[in-house]
């Protein structure tokens, strides 16, 4: 009926969407606020834990990614980069957050990262496409700067990355930590518009959109 059920925390709001995850075998709502990463109790909204070691004053957009039952990959643009957090719960029920490593090599401003088999893939602040090793945050490779991704969005499909660029192209690339391998690209939206939206895949149908229109494509599939 629209009645407020709960509210939790006093954080300034960011641009990140909340997501229901499990850490330490405990379901929780995970999101990045303006100046902190936090886990909330989904039943009450109470703050379970926070990570506050962020540079202040700039918005945080990308969603944090749960790597496993105790690790969270948080990221942001504006020079912030990536942080690997270890989130654990002690025998006394208290939550502990430890920063395992940080890197300013990959700084996703608008884009979410894609994670597969121990590696993260994403666009560095509107420039190159990059791959980081999740074990230590070291860069595995960087695409050529003339690849023109802008503030695009990647979508991971098995071992294939579908990257919608800011100027309306769709790039097919391999999710391969050994090297950047571009498999092809097609135009899906007009080049004179701005495409900041994530593509969506349903079966063999891919939907791409920008600030003005949407388009649906039927992709080839293996039998």
C-alpha positions in Angstrom: 0.0 0.0 0.0 3.0 2.3 -0.2 3.6 2.4 3.6 7.3 2.8 4.5 8.6 -0.5 5.9 12.1 0.6 7.0 15.0 2.9 6.3 18.6 2.5 7.2 21.7 4.6 7.4 22.3 8.3 7.0 24.5 8.2 3.9 24.3 10.6 1.0 22.8 8.9 -2.0 25.0 7.8 -4.9 24.1 6.6 -8.4 24.6 2.9 -7.7 21.7 0.4 -7.8 21.2 -1.8 -4.7 21.5 -5.5 -5.1 20.6 -8.5 -2.9 23.7 -10.6 -2.3 25.1 -13.1 0.2 28.3 -12.5 2.2 29.5 -14.7 5.0 26.4 -16.8 4.4 24.3 -13.8 5.3 21.8 -12.2 2.8 22.2 -8.5 2.6 21.6 -5.5 0.4 24.9 -4.3 -1.1 25.4 -0.9 -2.7 27.8 2.0 -3.0 26.6 5.3 -1.5 28.1 8.6 -2.3 31.1 8.1 0.0 30.9 4.6 1.3 30.2 1.0 0.4 27.8 -0.7 2.8 25.8 -3.9 3.5 22.3 -3.5 4.8 20.0 -6.0 6.5 17.2 -6.7 4.0 14.6 -7.2 6.8 15.3 -4.0 8.7 17.6 -1.8 6.7 20.1 -1.7 9.5 23.7 -1.1 8.4 25.8 -4.3 8.9 29.1 -2.9 7.7 30.7 0.0 5.9 33.9 0.7 3.9 34.7 4.4 4.2 38.2 4.6 2.7 37.0 6.4 -0.5 38.2 9.7 -1.8 35.5 12.2 -1.0 33.6 14.7 -3.2 32.9 12.7 -6.3 29.9 10.5 -7.2 30.2 6.8 -7.2 28.3 5.0 -10.0 29.4 1.3 -10.6 27.9 -1.5 -8.7 30.2 -3.4 -6.3 30.7 -7.0 -7.4 30.7 -10.0 -5.1 33.6 -12.2 -6.1 33.0 -14.9 -3.5 31.5 -15.4 -0.1 33.9 -12.9 1.5 35.4 -10.7 -1.3 33.8 -7.6 -2.8 35.2 -5.6 -5.8 34.3 -2.0 -5.5 35.2 0.6 -8.1 34.6 4.2 -9.2 35.8 6.8 -11.7 37.2 10.3 -11.0 40.6 8.9 -10.2 39.3 6.5 -7.5 39.9 3.1 -9.2 39.3 -0.3 -7.8 39.3 -1.7 -4.2 39.2 -5.4 -3.3 37.5 -5.7 0.1 37.4 -8.7 2.4 34.1 -8.7 4.3 34.0 -11.2 7.2 31.8 -11.8 10.3 33.5 -12.7 13.5 32.3 -15.2 16.1 30.9 -12.3 18.1 28.7 -11.4 15.2 30.6 -8.2 14.4 31.5 -7.5 10.8 35.0 -6.7 9.7 36.1 -5.0 6.4 39.7 -5.2 5.2 41.1 -3.7 2.0 43.2 -6.4 0.3 44.5 -4.2 -2.5 43.7 -1.1 -4.5 44.5 0.0 -8.0 44.0 3.2 -9.9 44.7 1.6 -13.3 41.0 0.8 -14.0 38.7 3.6 -13.1 35.2 2.9 -14.4 33.2 6.2 -14.2 29.8 5.1 -15.5 30.3 1.5 -16.5 29.9 -1.6 -14.4 32.7 -4.2 -14.5 32.5 -7.8 -15.7 34.1 -10.6 -13.7 35.0 -14.1 -15.0 37.4 -16.7 -13.7 39.4 -14.4 -11.4 39.7 -11.4 -13.7 37.8 -8.1 -14.1 37.1 -6.4 -17.4 36.0 -2.8 -17.9 36.4 0.6 -19.5 38.9 2.9 -17.9 37.3 6.4 -17.4 35.9 6.6 -21.0 39.1 5.4 -22.6 40.7 1.9 -23.0 39.2 -1.4 -22.3 41.2 -3.2 -19.6 41.7 -6.5 -17.7 42.8 -6.7 -14.0 43.9 -9.8 -12.1 41.5 -10.1 -9.0 44.3 -11.8 -7.0 46.4 -8.6 -6.7 44.9 -5.9 -8.9 47.6 -5.9 -11.4 46.8 -5.0 -15.0 46.9 -7.9 -17.5 46.3 -5.7 -20.6 44.9 -2.5 -22.0 43.3 -2.1 -25.4 44.6 0.5 -27.9 43.4 4.0 -27.1 41.9 4.4 -30.5 39.3 1.7 -29.9 36.7 4.4 -29.0 34.7 2.9 -26.2 33.8 6.2 -24.5 31.6 5.7 -21.5 30.2 2.4 -22.8 28.9 -0.7 -21.0 30.1 -4.3 -21.2 27.9 -7.4 -20.9 29.5 -10.7 -20.2 28.0 -13.7 -22.0 30.0 -16.9 -21.1 33.5 -16.1 -22.5 32.3 -13.3 -24.8 32.1 -9.6 -24.0 29.4 -7.5 -25.7 30.5 -3.9 -25.3 28.1 -1.1 -26.3 30.2 2.0 -26.9 29.2 5.5 -26.1 28.9 6.4 -29.8 26.5 3.5 -30.6 28.7 0.6 -31.7 28.5 -3.0 -30.4 32.0 -4.6 -29.9 32.5 -8.3 -29.6 35.6 -9.2 -27.6 37.0 -12.3 -25.9 37.0 -12.5 -22.1 40.6 -13.6 -22.3 43.1 -12.5 -19.6 46.0 -13.2 -21.9 45.3 -10.4 -24.4 42.7 -8.1 -25.8 41.1 -9.8 -28.8 38.4 -7.9 -30.6 36.3 -10.3 -32.7 34.2 -7.7 -34.5 32.0 -4.6 -34.2 28.7 -3.4 -35.7 26.8 -0.2 -35.5 23.6 -0.6 -33.4 22.7 3.0 -32.7 23.3 6.4 -34.5 26.7 7.8 -33.9 25.4 11.3 -33.1 23.6 10.2 -29.9 24.9 9.3 -26.5 24.8 5.6 -25.4 25.4 5.2 -21.7 22.9 2.4 -21.2 23.8 -1.3 -20.6 22.7 -3.7 -23.3 20.3 -6.5 -22.3 20.3 -10.1 -23.7 17.3 -12.4 -23.7 18.1 -15.7 -25.4 19.3 -14.7 -28.9 17.8 -11.2 -28.8 20.0 -8.2 -27.8 18.4 -4.9 -26.9 20.5 -1.7 -27.1 19.3 1.8 -26.3 20.5 5.3 -25.9 18.9 8.5 -24.6 16.5 8.6 -27.6 15.7 5.1 -28.9 16.0 1.4 -28.5 16.9 -1.3 -31.1 16.6 -5.1 -30.9 18.9 -7.5 -32.8 18.8 -11.2 -33.3 22.3 -12.7 -32.7 23.6 -15.8 -34.3 23.7 -18.8 -31.9 25.4 -22.1 -31.9 23.3 -25.2 -32.3 
